[in-house]
Amino acid sequence: MSDDLLELAHAVVAQARPGEGMEVYVARGTETEVRAYEGAVESLTSADSSGVGVRVLVESPAGEGTQAGFAWAGSLDPTVIAAALADARDNARFATPDPNVALAEPDGVTAVELDLWDEGVASTPMEEKIALALELERATRAADTRVRQVSSADYSDSRTEVALASTTGISSTRRRTTAFLAVDAIAGEGDETQTGTGFTVGRGPSGLVPHEAMDDAVRRATRMLGARKVQSSHCTVVFDPRVVSTLLGVVATALSGEAVVKGRSFFAGRIGESVAAAAVTLVDDPTDERAFTASSYDGEGLASRRNVLIADGRLRMFVYDTVSARRAGTASTGSAVRGGFAGTPSAGCRALVLAPGAKSQEEILATVGDGFYVQSVTGVHSGVNPVSGDFSVGAEGLLIEGGALGRPVREVTVASTLQRMLQSVVEIGGDLRWLPGVAAGQTLAVADMALSGD
Amino acid sequence: MGTVPRGSLGRGWVGRHDDYDTAVTDTALIDPDVLERVLTTALAGGGAMAEVFAEDTVTGGATLDDGRIEELSSGRSRGAGIRVVEGETTGFAHTADLSEAGLLAAARAAAAVAREGGPGVRTVALGPLDNHGPGGRTPPESVDKARKLELLTRADEAARGAGGSVTQVMAGCGDSRRRVLIANSEGLLVQDDQIRTRFNVTCVANGDTGMQTGYDALARTEGFEIFERSRVEDIARLAAERALVKLAARPAPSGEVPIVLAGGSGGILFHEACGHGLEADHIVKDASVYTGRVGELVASPLVTLVDDGTVLGEWGYFAVDDEGCPPARNVLIENGVLTDYMWDWLRARKEGRKSSGNGRRQSYQHLPMVRMTNTYLLAGTEDPDEIVAQTPSGVYVKKLGGGQVNTATGDFVFGTSEAYLIENGRITEPLRDANLIGNGPEVLRRIDAVATDFDMTPGTCGKDGQSVPVGCGQATLRISGVTLGGTA
């Protein structure tokens, strides 16, 4: 259990000097990874890791504000923690004093209890985990004669425990398990090659649905065979749920209160305005147990809460951590995110869900009639700018012809701006999928995008 | 891979440091006697090879954002990864506990895959320690934090001074000192001390058409001395100018156009178009469009491509790779003909050859795999301005962003972060950011001009969840046609 971690965190916090603020983040994890290839185990990794992140806050000598310093170490050894504490203290001397720099304080919101721990991750024998990867590889190779290679079939799982304590009264623990099966299929016909990735996620091995991973990988690879570039045009683009999850992750960047107060969000100053089609309701809800990133507490130890960011197309709020909230003159929304013990908190969306519509993917394709169905995108980090909103990504997928999926298309891009895309949402699917990452996804249709090909 | 463009700064990418004044310690990170016992234990149940990769990395970083120096960060990561290779199977375990007990426990966990029984007791004897000194003159810990922060303040002032429309500046500096030790059952015992320093600036400019961003960076496998040659003000102004120029940018064209890539714009074209596809782990699994094509013409005869971990001080430089193998200058494509792939220990062994010095890993918590180092196109003979002048219409890309490739199909994208229209052989209006998309071998065949103005840029390459620093280089070149993903 995480009690010993919380004890350790409190023991470090107890070393704070008078007038010094301190926050201690302690984490411990275990992970397993099995990669199968050609009927054998290609690699088997098992590892335990742990670490600590310490933030120290002091009032500046001249009283202009607070200075914060941070240090981390990949160990829970007492001498290593002592060294991190000393580093954090030294680092604090150099920060620009800022009256808005502060630690989170308990705000009376009660944490929702979530069951995110599956004992099966620890209790399942390694042989069974290996068998899952081997069987996935075998079944994928056998699923279709056109599958000529399975470049990887991976089983992985993890157990993570985190404790957080501070001089301001924060005291929280959270723990989570995940299990993951993923497969990369390569399909070929003649000289041509196409690829498809499939996966399934769960809290433990028993929550995995291996045939979903296999079916997805094989379908995605084989249906792309024969793909060609097409003429450039403007058309309605229907995005696959996985792509929608990725895109929402980018929109999330612009909904961060930190981006807003620092003048880096195209949503800045638009609270109350229509920023999306009326059908768009976007909720950030880490208290939903089904979300991959669900958690009772945020990265500063405040209770997670459900935040409605866009309601019926209108921008309602941004997400804040403690410091960005103080800069904006508001309160934290329980939205501090941090990259484990080596990261400092910042404001971000944690578990986004676009309110699902009623239609299935088939019904949406039928409604759209003609357009382009995007099964996967590339270059999101190089072609989507969450500050300007400029959007241009590599895409592969299938033409939508006569209301159904038609011939495969590759080596094209789809482009617009995020602002225009949100306003041009014409259909939101009911086929919500809980995916690894910061957002869930469902089929989504966006009108009038530029498709670039020949 | 997301590149970190560097502009025209930090030249002198070939040459040697002959002025190291930092003492080389001859102590190993872990006692060789302990290592021998750990490796012997790792092979107790059989196995063809056992390896200990130990690491002690200290990192430091600071960010200036919104006019304020935010909290400084210091980090320490210390531990060992142990692998045991038996047949086609690799067992791997890592631990932060570098005591003999901790290492032995990890060795037993890694050996669990090789318990089929082997040759019986086999004692490992290590050779003498091959110790490489610090790859930098001024290591991070020898520099006052205040001096590093002064760089951030100077960058902030320079960026804000570039124009009133610059509304936000984020400047970051970071450094790391990574001591690694590699010991294996073949008797290898080698140690390296890698020092890296980076500085980057992102600016936001605000105009009538909304906000735009500009970025520039400097990153080298050296110490604080990099700031003797490069001025942070220049980096800051370049970043600011990139944001400012795009305020007046029009949407990029949509469809196939001729592209001129500026020298040093971020040789990421080759990193994506063929670099990843020439990594032997993809090749041996037939998951690359370049599999089985050695000896074939895979690119324009103007293309000679090299991957070279020996380029001293460059972002992808090291004295030994993460398997203890010295780096090499590996010619991958010569005059358009595919000559070889890049290899790590595991994939080379499968083919009965030697590693090419491309076995790298993000940290002791990761297994090594085939990775690029500094990948560059050799310079050509043409004048860069002439190449533009001889392009009636097209797009001039002054700076590239990141990119991504599917090695099995060869389809890849790379993004522009500063681009202009070419009209009647002249560079004219700025364009908004967009991705370009193409197929590796097709695009390489369409390179019809290469200039003399070679330059390198540093980047971070991501593969299978691991990030490593790499360099990319190229002179100005033209591709006769690539699909540009604009909206116009």
Chai-1 contact restraints between the chains, C-beta under 6 A:
chainA,res_idxA,chainB,res_idxB,connection_type,confidence,min_distance_angstrom,max_distance_angstrom,comment,restraint_id
A,A40,B,E88,contact,1.0,0.0,6.0,A-B,restraint_1
A,V41,B,T89,contact,1.0,0.0,6.0,A-B,restraint_2
A,S43,B,T90,contact,1.0,0.0,6.0,A-B,restraint_3
A,L44,B,G91,contact,1.0,0.0,6.0,A-B,restraint_4
A,L44,B,V113,contact,1.0,0.0,6.0,A-B,restraint_5
A,T45,B,F92,contact,1.0,0.0,6.0,A-B,restraint_6
A,S46,B,A93,contact,1.0,0.0,6.0,A-B,restraint_7
A,S46,B,A109,contact,1.0,0.0,6.0,A-B,restraint_8
A,A47,B,A93,contact,1.0,0.0,6.0,A-B,restraint_9
A,A47,B,H94,contact,1.0,0.0,6.0,A-B,restraint_10
A,A68,B,E71,contact,1.0,0.0,6.0,A-B,restraint_11
A,G69,B,E71,contact,1.0,0.0,6.0,A-B,restraint_12
A,G69,B,L72,contact,1.0,0.0,6.0,A-B,restraint_13
A,F70,B,E71,contact,1.0,0.0,6.0,A-B,restraint_14
A,F70,B,S73,contact,1.0,0.0,6.0,A-B,restraint_15
A,A71,B,S74,contact,1.0,0.0,6.0,A-B,restraint_16
A,W72,B,G75,contact,1.0,0.0,6.0,A-B,restraint_17
A,A73,B,R76,contact,1.0,0.0,6.0,A-B,restraint_18
A,G74,B,S77,contact,1.0,0.0,6.0,A-B,restraint_19
A,G74,B,A96,contact,1.0,0.0,6.0,A-B,restraint_20
A,S75,B,A96,contact,1.0,0.0,6.0,A-B,restraint_21
A,D87,B,S74,contact,1.0,0.0,6.0,A-B,restraint_22
A,N91,B,L72,contact,1.0,0.0,6.0,A-B,restraint_23
A,F94,B,L72,contact,1.0,0.0,6.0,A-B,restraint_24
A,F94,B,K145,contact,1.0,0.0,6.0,A-B,restraint_25
A,F94,B,L149,contact,1.0,0.0,6.0,A-B,restraint_26
A,A95,B,I69,contact,1.0,0.0,6.0,A-B,restraint_27
A,A95,B,E71,contact,1.0,0.0,6.0,A-B,restraint_28
A,T96,B,R68,contact,1.0,0.0,6.0,A-B,restraint_29
A,T96,B,I69,contact,1.0,0.0,6.0,A-B,restraint_30
A,D98,B,R68,contact,1.0,0.0,6.0,A-B,restraint_31
A,Q149,B,D286,contact,1.0,0.0,6.0,A-B,restraint_32
A,S151,B,K285,contact,1.0,0.0,6.0,A-B,restraint_33
A,S151,B,A287,contact,1.0,0.0,6.0,A-B,restraint_34
A,I186,B,A408,contact,1.0,0.0,6.0,A-B,restraint_35
A,T193,B,A408,contact,1.0,0.0,6.0,A-B,restraint_36
A,T193,B,T409,contact,1.0,0.0,6.0,A-B,restraint_37
A,T195,B,N406,contact,1.0,0.0,6.0,A-B,restraint_38
A,T195,B,A408,contact,1.0,0.0,6.0,A-B,restraint_39
A,S232,B,S254,contact,1.0,0.0,6.0,A-B,restraint_40
A,S232,B,G255,contact,1.0,0.0,6.0,A-B,restraint_41
A,K262,B,D66,contact,1.0,0.0,6.0,A-B,restraint_42
A,G263,B,T167,contact,1.0,0.0,6.0,A-B,restraint_43
A,G263,B,Q168,contact,1.0,0.0,6.0,A-B,restraint_44
A,R264,B,V204,contact,1.0,0.0,6.0,A-B,restraint_45
A,A342,B,G75,contact,1.0,0.0,6.0,A-B,restraint_46
A,T378,B,Q404,contact,1.0,0.0,6.0,A-B,restraint_47
A,T378,B,V413,contact,1.0,0.0,6.0,A-B,restraint_48
A,G379,B,Q404,contact,1.0,0.0,6.0,A-B,restraint_49
A,G379,B,V413,contact,1.0,0.0,6.0,A-B,restraint_50
A,G379,B,G415,contact,1.0,0.0,6.0,A-B,restraint_51
A,G379,B,N435,contact,1.0,0.0,6.0,A-B,restraint_52
A,H381,B,G2,contact,1.0,0.0,6.0,A-B,restraint_53
A,H381,B,G402,contact,1.0,0.0,6.0,A-B,restraint_54
A,S382,B,G401,contact,1.0,0.0,6.0,A-B,restraint_55
A,S382,B,G402,contact,1.0,0.0,6.0,A-B,restraint_56
A,S382,B,G403,contact,1.0,0.0,6.0,A-B,restraint_57
A,S382,B,G415,contact,1.0,0.0,6.0,A-B,restraint_58
A,G383,B,G415,contact,1.0,0.0,6.0,A-B,restraint_59
A,G383,B,N435,contact,1.0,0.0,6.0,A-B,restraint_60
A,N385,B,D433,contact,1.0,0.0,6.0,A-B,restraint_61
A,V387,B,V204,contact,1.0,0.0,6.0,A-B,restraint_62
A,V387,B,M211,contact,1.0,0.0,6.0,A-B,restraint_63
A,V387,B,T213,contact,1.0,0.0,6.0,A-B,restraint_64
A,S388,B,G210,contact,1.0,0.0,6.0,A-B,restraint_65
A,S388,B,M211,contact,1.0,0.0,6.0,A-B,restraint_66
A,S388,B,Q212,contact,1.0,0.0,6.0,A-B,restraint_67
A,D390,B,R432,contact,1.0,0.0,6.0,A-B,restraint_68
A,D390,B,D433,contact,1.0,0.0,6.0,A-B,restraint_69
A,S392,B,A434,contact,1.0,0.0,6.0,A-B,restraint_70
A,S392,B,N435,contact,1.0,0.0,6.0,A-B,restraint_71
A,S392,B,G485,contact,1.0,0.0,6.0,A-B,restraint_72
A,G394,B,V413,contact,1.0,0.0,6.0,A-B,restraint_73
A,G394,B,N435,contact,1.0,0.0,6.0,A-B,restraint_74
A,G394,B,I437,contact,1.0,0.0,6.0,A-B,restraint_75
A,E411,B,D411,contact,1.0,0.0,6.0,A-B,restraint_76
A,E411,B,I437,contact,1.0,0.0,6.0,A-B,restraint_77
A,T413,B,N435,contact,1.0,0.0,6.0,A-B,restraint_78
A,T413,B,I437,contact,1.0,0.0,6.0,A-B,restraint_79
A,T413,B,G485,contact,1.0,0.0,6.0,A-B,restraint_80
A,A415,B,G485,contact,1.0,0.0,6.0,A-B,restraint_81
A,A415,B,T487,contact,1.0,0.0,6.0,A-B,restraint_82
A,A450,B,S254,contact,1.0,0.0,6.0,A-B,restraint_83
A,A450,B,T487,contact,1.0,0.0,6.0,A-B,restraint_84
A,S452,B,S254,contact,1.0,0.0,6.0,A-B,restraint_85
A,S452,B,G255,contact,1.0,0.0,6.0,A-B,restraint_86
A,S452,B,T483,contact,1.0,0.0,6.0,A-B,restraint_87
A,S452,B,G485,contact,1.0,0.0,6.0,A-B,restraint_88
A,D454,B,E256,contact,1.0,0.0,6.0,A-B,restraint_89
